[in-house]
Amino acid sequence: MPDKVNQRDMNWTPADRARHKAIRDKFQAERPTPAELLASGEYVGPIPHGLSLTLRAAMHDLKQAQESAGLSLADVAERSGIDKAALSRLETGVTENPTVETLMQYARAVGKELTWSLRDVPAAS
């Protein structure tokens, strides 16, 4: 028996649907190489490892805040307006480059606030 594909309703406007269809059609017709995508400016390449680790650390802290607050994934989904499946992908690192808004919504849902700070980059050896 084939597995059922689980897709959530995106609540897209007709303009959203048209834009996404145009993107799909373009890439199905052209099949650009990774080098062509980079050159076009439509793809910026993979996320640097250090940034990935920083994001994982932030997600760990958010997950800890969720657990400390006694909230389930369903609770966070309801409070944040983010789909449970999307939250799960975020927590497990499947979503590699979430928007700042998504992280802020998650933080607010668990009673936290996303803040920014700067630090010096270590000198190259």
SEROVO-486048 format. One record per residue (C-alpha): residue in one letter; x, y, z. Coordinates in pm, 1 decimal. Example, Ala and Ser with C-alpha at 12.3 -4.5 7.8 and 13.67 -1.06 7.14 Angstrom:
<recs>
REC   res         c1         c2         c3
REC     A     1230.0     -450.0      780.0
REC     S     1367.0     -106.0      714.0
</recs>
This chain:
<recs>
REC   res         c1         c2         c3
REC     M        0.0        0.0        0.0
REC     P      156.6      333.3      -99.5
REC     D      239.9      580.2      173.6
REC     K        9.5      876.7      194.5
REC     V      181.0     1206.8      119.8
REC     N      121.4     1444.2      408.5
REC     Q      108.8     1804.4      293.0
REC     R      -19.5     2096.5      489.8
REC     D     -244.4     2361.5      342.8
REC     M      -21.1     2659.1      272.0
REC     N     -311.3     2907.8      250.4
REC     W     -142.0     3070.3      -48.3
REC     T     -299.8     3354.2     -236.2
REC     P     -343.4     3316.2     -612.4
REC     A      -36.0     3539.8     -653.5
REC     D      169.3     3307.9     -425.7
REC     R       60.6     3004.5     -624.3
REC     A      146.5     3172.4     -955.3
REC     R      490.5     3275.9     -828.1
REC     H      572.6     2925.9     -703.8
REC     K      442.0     2766.8    -1022.0
REC     A      665.5     2998.1    -1227.7
REC     I      967.7     2895.8    -1019.6
REC     R      889.0     2522.7    -1057.8
REC     D      829.1     2559.5    -1430.8
REC     K     1154.1     2750.1    -1477.6
REC     F     1366.0     2490.3    -1300.2
REC     Q     1191.5     2195.1    -1462.6
REC     A     1255.2     2343.0    -1807.3
REC     E     1610.5     2466.7    -1753.4
REC     R     1761.4     2227.4    -1496.4
REC     P     2045.2     2465.1    -1403.1
REC     T     2368.3     2325.4    -1264.2
REC     P     2483.5     2431.4     -915.5
REC     A     2743.2     2661.8    -1077.8
REC     E     2470.7     2824.1    -1289.5
REC     L     2251.5     2874.7     -983.4
REC     L     2536.9     3039.0     -794.1
REC     A     2616.8     3263.7    -1090.5
REC     S     2250.4     3367.6    -1123.4
REC     G     2237.2     3494.4     -765.9
REC     E     1925.5     3286.8     -697.6
REC     Y     2121.9     3045.9     -477.0
REC     V     2387.8     3152.9     -234.0
REC     G     2540.7     2813.6     -163.8
REC     P     2541.1     2596.2      145.1
REC     I     2527.7     2738.8      493.1
REC     P     2876.0     2766.9      651.2
REC     H     2943.3     2499.3      912.7
REC     G     2996.7     2751.5     1193.8
REC     L     2660.6     2911.6     1125.1
REC     S     2497.2     2570.4     1118.9
REC     L     2645.3     2488.3     1460.5
REC     T     2530.8     2823.6     1600.1
REC     L     2178.5     2758.1     1475.0
REC     R     2179.9     2408.6     1627.1
REC     A     2289.1     2555.9     1962.0
REC     A     2008.8     2813.1     1946.4
REC     M     1755.2     2541.6     1861.3
REC     H     1882.4     2333.0     2153.5
REC     D     1828.0     2631.2     2384.2
REC     L     1477.6     2687.1     2245.7
REC     K     1393.3     2317.6     2290.5
REC     Q     1520.9     2333.7     2650.4
REC     A     1303.4     2642.2     2712.5
REC     Q     1004.7     2455.4     2568.2
REC     E     1062.8     2157.7     2795.3
REC     S     1126.2     2378.7     3101.0
REC     A      796.5     2554.5     3035.1
REC     G      622.6     2214.8     3016.9
REC     L      505.1     2278.1     2660.2
REC     S      440.5     2010.2     2401.5
REC     L      516.3     2052.1     2033.4
REC     A      142.1     2100.2     1979.2
REC     D      141.8     2379.6     2239.4
REC     V      429.2     2556.6     2064.0
REC     A      258.4     2511.8     1726.6
REC     E      -60.7     2667.7     1860.3
REC     R      118.1     2956.2     2030.8
REC     S      354.9     3030.5     1742.7
REC     G      129.0     2966.1     1445.9
REC     I      396.8     2737.1     1301.5
REC     D      290.9     2394.5     1175.1
REC     K      394.2     2103.0     1403.2
REC     A      576.4     1930.9     1116.4
REC     A      768.4     2250.7     1040.4
REC     L      862.7     2283.3     1407.9
REC     S      983.6     1925.1     1411.7
REC     R     1197.6     1985.3     1101.2
REC     L     1337.7     2297.6     1264.9
REC     E     1422.7     2115.1     1588.3
REC     T     1588.8     1822.5     1413.1
REC     G     1799.0     2040.5     1183.9
REC     V     1619.9     1939.8      864.2
REC     T     1533.7     2306.5      807.2
REC     E     1883.6     2443.9      763.2
REC     N     1809.6     2811.4      713.2
REC     P     1498.2     2927.7      898.2
REC     T     1391.8     3288.6      878.5
REC     V     1456.4     3520.4     1168.7
REC     E     1079.8     3565.9     1197.9
REC     T     1034.5     3189.2     1241.8
REC     L     1294.3     3181.0     1520.1
REC     M     1133.0     3483.8     1685.2
REC     Q      789.0     3318.5     1673.3
REC     Y      927.5     3000.3     1830.7
REC     A     1107.9     3200.1     2101.1
REC     R      794.7     3401.3     2187.6
REC     A      591.0     3081.1     2205.6
REC     V      820.9     2943.4     2476.8
REC     G      840.8     3272.2     2667.1
REC     K     1175.4     3385.8     2531.5
REC     E     1301.9     3668.9     2317.4
REC     L     1550.8     3634.5     2034.2
REC     T     1838.9     3879.5     2077.5
REC     W     2146.0     3964.0     1874.4
REC     S     2501.6     4025.2     1985.0
REC     L     2835.0     4088.7     1818.9
REC     R     3175.6     3948.7     1903.1
REC     D     3519.3     3981.4     1751.7
REC     V     3620.4     3733.1     1486.0
REC     P     3937.2     3548.4     1594.1
REC     A     4245.1     3653.1     1396.9
REC     A     4362.2     3406.2     1134.1
REC     S     4668.3     3208.9     1243.2
</recs>
